[in-house]
Amino acid sequence: MNKRELLNRITDIEREDFEIKKASAKLPMNIWEIVCAFANTAGGWIVLGVSQQGKTIEVTGLSNTEKIEQNFTTELRSKSKFNVLITPKCIKYDINGLTVLAFYIPSATQKPVFYNALTNTFIRTASGDQRATEAEINAMLRDQFFGVMSAKPVEKTSVNDLSKTTLCRYRDYMARFNPGLPYNILSDSEFLEKMQIADGNHLTYGGLLFMGNNLAINKTFSDFRIEFENPCAFPRSIDTLLKKDISIPRNPVLAKLFRNAKLADNAGYGFDKMLKWEKSTNTKVYFENSIDIALVVFRFLNQQKSTRKPAEF
């Protein structure tokens, strides 16, 4: 964010990813809530040295810049303060002789992010920060589990636990339907590493589920069955997803395996496909989105005006 972009945003209303605070010689009291809220959502900028009274915005500057910056970054990387390490991006601006500090807080890869105690978990809603509910915290924990587990290695497994038939068929299918893919010329060992089917001497969870033999799968997942589930919220608001093609897979290893063999789309066409139901059946597709649930309802009626309940996916 350069100086011109900063000034443009300062004069605008605070947004989901941008917040200004007056400060002076020390950090604002509620700054840790803002940090958690940005880290638990999509990230954002905290700008210190700018005050707002109603619609009046004024650059007030900071009087102890170096100490404020040091204290802020030290606390973010303190294991006694936050449950995860946070590395902000810091930019110093000179505006009419006054110093302004802007810190970018990235979206955390490990959520929920909180300070001192789990109850101090905050999320960003509109231009404000709200304490997360128990359901919202549990949703973040579930989302964290589903989002990273597919790439983790499974102890006590090896490439010998792969189904050689499945691997051969998959590579043959990929070579025929996606011949220009660079992965096609790799050896099996290189292919397994590049595709994250294997990690060193072990299979990944995604690789085991996708290409493991039955014995190895049942040893790791004693209650194995195939399920399709979308825990937590959609990655963006419904309005945004209906307007733009956005693809943010929860299980990138599994998604990559399907996409490279042309068995799945790569550009977020799912909502367009779901909306085809409206044209085919002349009934509305309903979407419900909150932080702990993503629900799509397809209603259907037969020619006899069936009263059956909606099908939920």
N, C-alpha and C positions, 0 to 999 in steps of 0.2 A: 504494500500500500504506500504509494508515494504521497508527497505533501499535498498535491492538488486533490487526490482522491480522499485524503483525510479531511480536508476542508469541506469538500462536497458532502461527505457523510456527516460531519459535525453539524452542518446546517439542516440536515434532514432529521426526521423523527427517528428515535431509537428503534432499531430493528432486532430481529431474533439473533443476529450475529454481531451486534455492535452496541456497546454501552459506554457512556461517558460518566466520569466522576470528577468532582472538584479536586479533592485531595489538597495538599499544600506541602507540609513537611513530613507527613506520614501516610501510611496506607489507609484507605477507607475501612470502616468497621465491617461492612458486609462483603468485602471483596472475595472472601473465600467461598461464599455462596455462589457468586457469579462464576468463579473458576469452575466449581463443580458442575454448575448448570451447563456451561459451554462444553466442558469435557464429556458430559453425559449425553449431549445431543450432537450437533454438527460442527462444534467449534465456534470461535468468534473473537472479536477484538474488544479489549478493555482499554479505554483511553483515559489517562489521568492528567489532570490539569485543565479540565474544561467543566464549567458549571452550567446548570440549567435551572431556571426559575420559570415555570410555566412554559411558554413558547420562546422565552428569551434565553439565548445561548451565548456564553461569554468564555473566551479563552483567558484563564486566570494564571496558568503556569504553575510550576513546582519550584520550591525553594531549596530542596535537598535531594536533587535528582539521583546522584550516585547511591546514596544510602537507601532511598526508596527502591531503586532497581535491585540492589544487592539483597535487601531484606525480602523482597517479593520472590525473586528466583531461588533464594536459599530455602524459604518456607515451602515452595512447590516441590523441591527435591528432598525435603526432610521426611524421612520415614516415620518420624514421630507425629507429623502433622497430617499427611495424606496417606491413603492406603496404596497409592501407586505413584511412581515418579512422573512428574509433568515437566516437560521442557518447553517453555514458551519462547516465541520469537519476539525480540524487543527492538523497537525503533524509536529513536530520539528525534524530535522535531523542534525547530526554532521558528516560532510564529510571532512576528513583530517583537522580537527580543525576549519572548517568554518561552520557556522550555516545556514541552509536552511529551509524555511517554505513552507509547502504545504497545500493548502486549497482545500477541495472538496466542490464544489457548487452543491447541488442536483437539479434535475429537479423539477421545481415548480409545485405544484398542482393547483395553480391559475395563469393563464396566460392571457394576456401578463404581463411580468415583465419589469418595466422601472424605471429610476431614474430621479427625478426632473420634467419631463414632458413626456407625452405619446409618443412624437416624439423621445425620447431617448429609444426606444425599439430596441434591437439588437437580431439577430439570428446568430447561428453558421453555417457556410458553409465551408466544407473542414476544413482547419486549420486557417481560418480567420473569422472575425466578420463583419457582414454587418448590416447597419441600416434597420430595417424592413419597408417594404412598407405599404401603407394604406390597401391594399388588404390582406397582410400577417397578419397585426394586426387584421383586421376584422375576418380573418380565425381563429385566436387564440381565439378570443372572442366567436365565434360560437362553436368552439371545446370545450371550457370551459363550455358553456351552456349545450351542449349535453352530456358531460362526467360526470357531477355530478348531474344533475337534477333528474335522475331516483331514487336516494336514498333520496331525500329531502322530508320531510313531507308536505302534502297538508293541509293547514288550512281549518277549517270548514268541515273536513271529519272525519269519524270514521269507525270502523269495520262493522257498520250497513250499510255502503255504498257498501259493497262487494256483489257480486253475490254468494249466498250460493251454487247455482247449479254449477257454475264454479269452486268454491273452492273444492267442493266434487268430481267433475269429475277429476280435476287436481290431487288431492291426490290419487284417485283410480288408475288413469293412472300411476302415479309415483310408487305406491306400486306394480303394476303388472309388469311394464317394468324395474324397478330399485329397486327390493325388498331389497337389502342389504344396501340401503341408510339410515343413522341414522335418517334422518328427518321423516321417516315413522312412528316412534313410538312416536313422539311428539304430544301433544294436539294441537288443532287448534290455540289457543292463542300463544303457544310456537312456532309453525310452522310459523305463520305470522311474528313474530319477527325475528326468525332465517333467514328466507328467505327475510327479508327486505321488505315484503309486507306492514307491518305496522311499524310505528315508534312511540312508546308510544301510545297516544290516537288517532293518525291520520294515515291515509294511506299514503304511499309514492307515488310519481308520477308514478313510475314503477308499484307498486301494484295496483293503481287505473286504469291505462291503461290495465293492464293484467287481473284483476279480479273484477273491479268495475262494478256496475250496470249502465245501460244506463243513468238514471237520474243523477247520481253523475258525470259521465264522461262528460255529456253535460253541466253541471253547471260549471265545471272547464275548459273544452275545448269547447268553443261555436262553433268552426268550425271543430270539430273532424271528422277525417277520418284517414284511416290507410295509412301511407306512409313508404317506405323504402328508406333511403337516407344516404349516407356517406359524410358528410361535411368534408372539409379539406383533408389533405394528408393521405396516407397509413401510418401505424405506423413505417415502416421501408422501405428501398429502395426496388425497384422491384426485383433486383438481389438477395437480402437477402431473401425476401419472397418466391422466387421461389426455393431457395436452402434449406430453413429450415421451419419447421412447427412452426409458431408463432401465438399466440392468444392473442390479446390485445383488449378486447371489449370496445366500447365507452360507452355502457350502461350496466354496470356489473350486475345490478339487473335483468333486462330483460333477459340478457344472462344466468344468473344462473337459472332462472325459466325454461327456455327452456332446458338447459343442464340436470338438475336434473330429468327431465321427459323423458330423451333420445330423445328429439325433436330437438336437435342441437348437433353438434360436439363440442369437448372440446380441440382439439389439433391443431387448425389452418389449417384444410384440405381444406379450401375454394379455394385456388389457384390451388391445384391439381384437384379439381372438375371442376373448370372453364376451365382448360387446356384439359379436356376430350372433350371439344367442337372441338378442333383441330383434334382429331382422328375421331370423329363422322362425321365431315363435310369436313375435309381436307382443312380447312381455318384457318388462323392465328388469334389468340386472341391478341388484342392490349391493352397495359396498359399505361396509362399516369398518372404521379404522380408529383405534385408540392405542395407547402405548403398550397394552398387554394382549391385544387381540386384533387379528386381521380376518375379516369375514366377508365372503362373497356369497350372495344368495341368488340362485337361479330358480325362478318360478315357472311352472309349466302346468297347463291344463289340457286335458284331452277333449275330444269333440263332444263328450257327454258332460262337459263342465265338471271335471273331477274336483273334489274338495280336499284332495290329499295335501299334506303339509309341504312347504317349500323344501327344495333340496339344498342343503348347505354344504359348502366345500371349504 
